[in-house]
Amino acid sequence: MTVLKKRITHYWSIRARAFADQRLRELDSPKARRWLEEIVPKLPESADNKPLRVLDVGAGTGFFTFLLSPLGHEVVGIDLTPAMIAKAKELARHLNISAEFFVT
């Protein structure tokens, strides 16, 4: 792991809990609705009308994953920081949202 990657991972590991709490509050706020208003019109239409398969790169604690999964899309979140992915998995259980998360 490069020095920069270690620094980034360390920084976000320290912030994971507070970041997860903030994002959880934002999921039930006007901010989440505004994000959906921006994202949904830009999503490609599926030729066979099936849900999209979405990769959330830099998922952190899963904010965008949790916006898109309830719309029926299959979302996988990846992030560099194990602590962020742990919080994303915890929030997914709390929110009863089916999504996968992996450390990359």
C-alpha positions in Angstrom: 0.0 0.0 0.0 1.4 3.4 -1.0 2.0 6.1 1.6 -0.9 8.2 0.2 -3.3 5.2 0.3 -2.3 4.6 3.9 -2.9 8.2 4.8 -6.3 8.2 3.1 -7.3 5.0 4.8 -6.2 6.3 8.2 -8.1 9.6 7.8 -11.4 7.9 6.8 -11.0 5.2 9.4 -11.0 7.9 12.1 -14.0 9.6 10.5 -16.1 6.5 9.7 -18.5 6.7 12.6 -19.3 10.4 12.4 -19.6 10.2 8.6 -22.0 7.3 8.8 -24.2 9.1 11.3 -24.2 12.2 9.1 -25.1 10.2 6.0 -27.9 8.3 7.9 -29.5 11.6 8.8 -29.2 12.9 5.2 -31.0 9.8 3.9 -34.2 11.2 5.5 -33.7 14.8 4.4 -34.4 17.1 1.5 -30.7 16.5 0.5 -31.5 12.9 -0.4 -34.4 13.9 -2.5 -32.4 16.5 -4.3 -29.7 13.9 -5.1 -32.3 11.6 -6.5 -33.7 14.4 -8.7 -30.2 14.8 -10.1 -29.2 11.2 -10.5 -32.4 9.4 -11.7 -32.9 11.3 -14.9 -29.3 10.6 -15.9 -29.6 6.8 -15.4 -29.5 4.8 -18.6 -32.7 2.9 -19.5 -32.5 -0.8 -19.5 -33.3 -2.3 -22.9 -35.2 -5.2 -21.2 -36.6 -3.1 -18.4 -34.6 -4.9 -15.8 -33.0 -3.1 -12.8 -29.6 -1.6 -13.4 -26.4 -3.1 -12.0 -24.6 -0.1 -10.4 -21.1 0.1 -9.0 -20.7 2.7 -6.3 -17.0 3.5 -6.4 -15.8 5.3 -3.3 -19.0 4.2 -1.6 -17.9 5.3 1.9 -20.7 4.4 4.2 -23.1 3.7 1.3 -25.2 6.9 0.9 -25.6 6.6 -2.9 -26.0 2.8 -2.6 -28.9 3.4 -0.2 -30.5 5.9 -2.5 -30.4 3.6 -5.6 -31.1 0.2 -4.0 -34.7 1.0 -2.9 -35.4 1.9 -6.5 -34.8 -1.7 -7.4 -31.3 -1.5 -8.7 -28.5 -4.0 -7.8 -25.8 -1.9 -6.2 -22.4 -2.9 -5.1 -20.3 -0.4 -3.1 -16.6 -0.5 -3.0 -14.2 1.6 -0.9 -10.6 1.8 0.1 -11.3 2.0 3.9 -12.4 -1.1 5.8 -14.0 1.0 8.6 -16.2 2.8 6.0 -17.3 -0.5 4.5 -18.0 -1.9 7.9 -20.3 1.0 8.6 -21.9 0.7 5.2 -22.8 -3.0 6.0 -24.0 -2.0 9.4 -26.3 0.7 7.9 -27.5 -1.7 5.3 -28.7 -4.1 8.0 -30.2 -1.2 10.0 -32.1 0.1 6.9 -33.0 -3.4 5.7 -31.5 -2.7 2.3 -29.9 -5.5 0.2 -26.6 -4.3 -1.1 -23.1 -5.6 -1.2 -20.0 -3.8 0.0 -16.3 -4.6 -0.5 -13.0 -3.2 0.4 -10.8 -2.6 -2.7 
